[in-house]
Amino acid sequence: MQSPERRIVKSREDLERFIFDLLDDNDAFEWDNETAYAYLQAMAAWLHDSEGFYHNIGEPHDPNHASWQLFADMLQAAAVYE
């Protein structure tokens, strides 16, 4: 699956819409991580490397402080992160 453009998620409602959009993407594209196990494993791996992600996009974000955006980025990345 080609990763869709990153969306800004600032609220619970934004995250809810984002999750429904991910579900739509799942219907349209084949995800790299097709099982729940592989998806959760990719989420954990991405979260471990998330400081590098935020550094690379030039966004000051501390992954040690949970946010709606962190959760959305992790969900989106796990669809394509192996």
C-alpha positions in Angstrom: 0.0 0.0 0.0 1.3 3.4 -0.8 1.1 5.5 2.3 -1.5 8.3 2.1 -0.5 11.8 2.9 -0.2 12.3 6.7 -3.2 14.0 8.3 -3.1 16.3 11.3 -5.1 14.7 14.1 -5.8 17.0 17.1 -9.0 15.5 18.7 -10.8 12.3 19.4 -13.2 13.2 16.6 -10.3 13.7 14.2 -8.9 10.3 15.2 -12.3 8.6 14.8 -12.6 10.0 11.2 -9.0 9.0 10.5 -9.6 5.4 11.6 -12.6 5.2 9.3 -10.5 6.5 6.5 -7.9 3.8 7.3 -10.6 1.2 7.1 -11.6 2.6 3.6 -7.9 2.4 2.6 -7.8 -1.2 3.7 -10.7 -2.0 1.3 -8.9 -0.1 -1.5 -5.3 -1.3 -1.1 -3.6 -4.4 0.2 -1.7 -3.6 3.4 1.8 -4.9 4.0 0.8 -6.2 7.4 -2.3 -8.4 6.7 -2.7 -10.1 10.1 -3.4 -8.5 13.5 -0.2 -9.9 14.8 1.9 -8.4 12.0 0.1 -5.1 12.3 0.6 -4.9 16.1 4.2 -5.9 15.6 4.7 -3.1 13.1 3.0 -0.6 15.5 5.4 -1.5 18.2 8.4 -1.3 15.9 7.3 2.1 14.5 6.6 3.5 18.0 10.2 2.4 19.0 11.6 4.3 16.0 9.1 7.3 16.2 11.7 9.8 17.5 13.5 9.4 14.2 10.2 9.8 12.2 9.5 13.1 13.9 13.1 14.2 13.6 13.0 13.4 9.8 9.9 15.4 9.2 11.2 18.3 11.2 8.4 18.2 13.7 9.2 18.8 17.4 7.2 16.0 19.1 8.2 14.0 22.1 6.8 10.4 21.6 7.0 10.0 25.4 4.0 12.3 25.6 0.9 10.6 24.2 -1.3 12.5 21.7 -4.0 11.9 19.2 -1.4 12.7 16.5 1.1 10.1 17.8 -1.7 7.5 17.9 -2.8 8.3 14.3 0.8 8.3 13.0 1.4 4.9 14.5 -1.8 3.5 13.1 -1.1 4.8 9.6 2.6 3.8 9.7 1.8 0.2 10.8 -0.2 -0.4 7.6 3.1 -0.1 5.6 5.9 -0.5 8.2 7.5 -3.9 8.3 
